[in-house]
Amino acid sequence: MPNALEHSHDEQAIRERLGQGLRRNYLRDWIYGGIDGTVTTFAIVAGVVGADLSAAVMLILGFANLVADGFAMAAGSYSGTKAERDDYERVLAVEHRHIELEPEGEREEIRQIFAAKGFSGDDLERVTSVISSDRTLWAKTMATEEYGLSPALRSPVLAALSTFAAFILCGSVPLVSYLSTGDLIACVVATGATFFGVGAVKSRWSPAGWLRSGLETFIIGMGAAVLAFVVGFALRASFKLSLT
């Protein structure tokens, strides 16, 4: 049914859903790892083929890339996610200190924030009073409303594992497809299908349809793949020219 709701709105269902707390989403880590893994590994395959190097070179470079670059991306994902958590904790500490030293000024900030949301009169004073009566809620509200930080803090470990798993899974497709067939066309088809598949899956969390999302990712990924092949072929031609 096209108009079916995503979840129930009866009282018990709402209580259970909200009781689960904020949801942490690691979709961007999967998408980032999957696309980057496919692009970089295909770049190696295309570069090796374009430069007319041996399959042994491709095997060594390809699997070295899967492990080393995948780990590097996972480390970057871990560090970036941890930095987000650290920044949130820093802002909370700043707000707690401001609330302690300048409560009236912080209360006025709450008042102006919610006035901008449309509250006025008694309703504005009531919401200001409720929020400022709980210092933990007060500080978290300021972190979200003043600094734009999300209270849904993600796990750095899960972010890193998501990135690494997607990198290995998607990145192995160009390498395995070429080594198993020895045919660059088969590798291109498998790589393109991977890009399209990543985009189609991404549409599950996007207002864009699966076809549009898949084609968008396909175009972006294959653009990078074509660039890698052109560079490899150009280097091969330049190298041969320099020897003549």
Secondary structure as UniProt FT lines:
FT   TURN            2..3
FT   HELIX           11..19
FT   HELIX           27..50
FT   TURN            51..52
FT   HELIX           55..101
FT   HELIX           103..116
FT   TURN            117..118
FT   HELIX           121..132
FT   HELIX           135..145
FT   TURN            146..147
FT   HELIX           156..181
FT   HELIX           184..202
FT   HELIX           203..205
FT   HELIX           210..243
//
